[in-house]
């Protein structure tokens, strides 16, 4: 029962994102392949990784990662920014062009969260928030990423 509910919610978030992506595809506002989209999402979630950190996280060679990154730079979705601490090191940053993509999915998450706050009591929202935080922190250990927005807002 829980597995089905989680799958249904996860699937609805994905499908809504795909619906929005197809709207963009029809208007020719997008130019990312699926693999490129996955790569730039990972770069965003890793919060400005180096090429090496990105390659290690997704389990590919540095030259393969460098090729994927070069394509994303050419298309304007990421940029390399020189580290101020170590001038030999460059970090990958997403651009505003990518953030427009991100708004397709995050906008819907915000809508669903607002609907939940309207529908549920404050106590149930707090419980839901605690459960989701525990799922992220303790039940999804295989996905070792920096804290999402929670850490920035707390």
SULPE-V692005 format. One record per residue. PSI is psi in radians with two decimals (999 if undefined). OMEGA is omega as a letter, one per 20 degrees, with the letter a starting at -180 (* if undefined). D_LAST is the distance of its C-alpha to the last C-alpha in Angstrom with 2 decimals. Layout:
[[PSI OMEGA D_LAST] [PSI OMEGA D_LAST]]
This chain:
[[-0.86 r 32.67] [-0.74 r 28.97] [-0.77 r 29.82] [-0.73 a 31.48] [-0.78 r 28.64] [-0.75 r 26.08] [-0.75 a 28.67] [-0.79 a 29.36] [-0.82 r 25.77] [-0.78 a 25.24] [-0.72 r 28.64] [-0.69 r 28.04] [-0.79 r 24.97] [-0.85 a 27.14] [-0.68 r 30.18] [-0.75 r 28.49] [-0.79 a 27.29] [-0.70 r 30.87] [-0.79 r 32.34] [-0.65 r 30.38] [-0.76 a 31.38] [-0.60 r 34.99] [-0.72 r 34.92] [-0.67 r 33.90] [-0.71 a 36.58] [-0.49 r 39.22] [0.10 r 38.40] [0.52 r 38.40] [-0.05 a 35.01] [2.65 r 33.94] [0.30 a 35.43] [2.45 r 33.41] [2.94 r 34.95] [-0.78 a 33.06] [-0.73 r 32.81] [-0.71 r 31.55] [-0.78 r 28.91] [-0.76 a 27.76] [-0.83 a 27.79] [-0.57 r 25.76] [-0.72 r 23.14] [-0.73 r 22.93] [-0.73 r 22.78] [-0.82 a 19.85] [-0.60 r 17.94] [-0.12 r 18.93] [1.28 r 17.46] [0.95 r 20.64] [2.91 r 22.76] [2.97 r 26.26] [-0.74 a 29.22] [-0.78 r 29.80] [-0.73 r 26.28] [-0.84 a 26.58] [-0.80 a 30.11] [-0.70 a 29.25] [-0.74 a 26.38] [-0.04 r 28.73] [0.71 r 31.76] [2.92 r 34.07] [2.73 r 36.07] [-0.70 r 34.92] [-0.68 r 37.83] [-0.76 r 36.93] [-0.74 a 33.32] [-0.66 r 34.67] [-0.82 r 36.89] [-0.71 a 34.14] [-0.72 r 32.01] [-0.71 r 35.09] [-0.74 r 35.55] [-0.61 r 31.99] [-0.80 r 32.44] [-0.62 a 35.82] [-0.10 r 34.37] [0.33 a 31.65] [-0.40 r 28.56] [2.88 r 27.40] [2.69 r 28.34] [2.30 a 28.73] [2.23 a 27.18] [2.36 r 28.66] [2.39 r 26.50] [-0.46 r 26.65] [-0.77 a 26.60] [1.78 a 29.36] [-0.24 r 31.51] [-0.24 a 33.06] [2.47 r 29.87] [2.46 r 28.59] [2.60 a 25.30] [2.21 r 25.17] [2.41 r 23.16] [2.68 r 23.28] [3.03 r 24.91] [-0.54 r 24.57] [-0.72 r 27.34] [-0.70 a 25.21] [-0.47 r 22.26] [-0.71 r 24.88] [-0.82 a 25.46] [-0.65 r 21.82] [-0.41 r 21.74] [-0.72 a 24.50] [-0.74 a 22.37] [-0.55 r 18.89] [-0.70 r 20.68] [-0.67 r 22.15] [-0.75 r 19.01] [-0.74 r 17.61] [-0.80 a 21.01] [-0.70 r 21.00] [-0.73 r 17.57] [-0.69 r 18.93] [-0.67 r 22.14] [-0.74 r 20.54] [-0.54 r 18.83] [-0.62 a 22.32] [-0.66 a 24.18] [2.73 r 22.30] [2.84 r 21.58] [-0.65 r 18.17] [-0.77 r 18.99] [-0.64 r 19.90] [-0.75 r 16.78] [-0.73 r 14.71] [-0.81 r 17.28] [-0.77 r 17.20] [-0.77 r 13.46] [-0.76 r 14.01] [-0.81 a 17.10] [-0.72 r 15.70] [-0.74 r 12.97] [-0.68 r 15.94] [-0.81 a 18.17] [-0.78 a 16.09] [-0.63 a 15.50] [-0.46 a 18.93] [-0.15 a 21.38] [0.84 a 21.04] [-0.39 a 21.53] [-0.32 a 24.02] [1.53 a 21.50] [1.61 r 19.80] [2.79 r 17.45] [2.68 r 14.31] [2.46 a 11.09] [-2.37 a 11.13] [-0.35 a 8.70] [-0.79 a 6.06] [-0.49 r 5.38] [-0.51 a 5.79] [-0.36 a 3.80] [999 * 0.00]]
